[in-house]
């Protein structure tokens, strides 16, 4: 097992899928990162060379603002800002309703019944 950005990456999946465990990295972004560093996407994390681990760690620290904890913090702050300025989106966030124009008559029963006014 290797540790990247404080997260333990499992050895049971190839690197393409193992990198997806980090919040903010999907399939395409993991392929992009691995191609940029000349690492075989089908290699398993425990088979990585030490130099490849260091290159991967450096690359992830360079893009850390758009992944992991800082991305989660940014998303939470955006929600709080919408609530604070009392926008329509903030109203929907606060009540636990669908925000992006989804149908509420039939599809959002579970989100609507847990709301306490």
C-alpha positions as CSV (number, residue, x, y, z in Angstrom):
1,X,0.0,0.0,0.0
2,X,1.2,3.5,-0.7
3,X,0.1,6.8,0.9
4,X,-0.7,9.8,-1.3
5,X,-1.9,13.1,0.3
6,X,-2.6,11.3,3.6
7,X,-4.8,8.6,1.9
8,X,-3.9,5.0,1.7
9,X,-4.2,3.7,-1.8
10,X,-5.1,0.0,-2.0
11,X,-3.0,-2.6,-3.9
12,X,-6.0,-4.6,-5.2
13,X,-6.7,-2.3,-8.2
14,X,-4.6,-0.9,-11.1
15,X,-3.2,2.6,-10.7
16,X,-5.9,4.1,-13.0
17,X,-8.7,2.9,-10.6
18,X,-6.6,3.3,-7.4
19,X,-6.2,7.0,-8.1
20,X,-10.0,7.4,-8.3
21,X,-10.1,6.9,-4.5
22,X,-8.8,10.4,-4.1
23,X,-11.7,12.9,-4.1
24,X,-11.6,15.0,-7.2
25,X,-9.8,12.5,-9.4
26,X,-11.9,10.6,-11.9
27,X,-11.0,8.1,-14.6
28,X,-9.9,10.6,-17.3
29,X,-7.9,12.7,-14.9
30,X,-6.1,9.7,-13.5
31,X,-5.2,8.6,-17.1
32,X,-4.0,12.1,-17.8
33,X,-1.7,12.2,-14.7
34,X,-0.3,8.8,-15.4
35,X,0.5,9.5,-19.1
36,X,2.1,12.8,-18.1
37,X,4.4,11.0,-15.7
38,X,5.0,8.1,-18.1
39,X,3.6,5.5,-15.7
40,X,1.8,2.4,-17.1
41,X,-1.9,2.7,-16.1
42,X,-2.3,-1.0,-15.7
43,X,0.5,-1.3,-13.1
44,X,-0.5,-2.0,-9.5
45,X,0.4,0.4,-6.7
46,X,2.7,-2.0,-4.9
47,X,4.7,-2.5,-8.2
48,X,5.5,1.2,-8.6
49,X,9.2,2.2,-8.4
50,X,10.3,4.6,-5.7
51,X,11.0,7.3,-8.4
52,X,7.5,6.8,-9.8
53,X,6.0,7.2,-6.3
54,X,7.9,10.4,-5.8
55,X,6.9,11.8,-9.2
56,X,3.3,10.9,-8.5
57,X,3.4,12.5,-5.0
58,X,4.9,15.7,-6.5
59,X,2.3,15.9,-9.2
60,X,-0.6,15.5,-6.7
61,X,0.8,18.1,-4.4
62,X,1.0,20.5,-7.4
63,X,-2.7,20.1,-8.1
64,X,-3.8,19.7,-4.5
65,X,-6.1,22.8,-4.6
66,X,-8.4,21.0,-7.0
67,X,-8.5,17.7,-5.3
68,X,-9.1,16.1,-1.8
69,X,-9.8,18.1,1.3
70,X,-9.4,21.5,-0.2
71,X,-11.9,20.7,-2.9
72,X,-14.4,19.5,-0.3
73,X,-13.8,22.6,1.8
74,X,-14.4,24.8,-1.3
75,X,-17.7,23.0,-2.1
76,X,-18.9,23.4,1.5
77,X,-18.0,27.1,1.5
78,X,-19.9,27.7,-1.8
79,X,-23.0,26.2,-0.2
80,X,-22.6,28.3,2.9
81,X,-22.2,31.4,0.7
82,X,-25.4,30.7,-1.2
83,X,-27.3,30.3,2.1
84,X,-25.7,33.4,3.5
85,X,-26.7,35.7,0.6
86,X,-30.2,34.1,0.7
87,X,-30.3,33.1,-3.0
88,X,-32.8,30.7,-4.4
89,X,-30.1,28.0,-4.4
90,X,-29.4,28.7,-0.8
91,X,-33.0,28.4,0.1
92,X,-33.1,25.0,-1.6
93,X,-29.9,23.9,0.1
94,X,-31.2,24.9,3.5
95,X,-34.5,23.1,3.1
96,X,-32.8,19.9,1.8
97,X,-34.6,20.1,-1.6
98,X,-33.2,19.5,-5.1
99,X,-31.2,22.5,-6.2
100,X,-30.8,22.2,-9.9
101,X,-34.3,22.3,-11.2
102,X,-35.2,18.6,-10.7
103,X,-38.8,17.5,-10.5
104,X,-40.1,17.4,-6.9
105,X,-43.6,16.1,-7.3
106,X,-42.6,12.4,-7.6
107,X,-38.8,12.1,-7.6
108,X,-37.6,13.7,-4.4
109,X,-39.8,12.0,-1.8
110,X,-37.0,11.0,0.4
111,X,-35.2,14.3,0.5
112,X,-38.5,16.1,1.3
113,X,-39.7,13.9,4.1
114,X,-36.5,14.4,6.2
115,X,-36.8,18.2,6.2
116,X,-37.8,19.7,9.5
117,X,-39.2,23.3,9.1
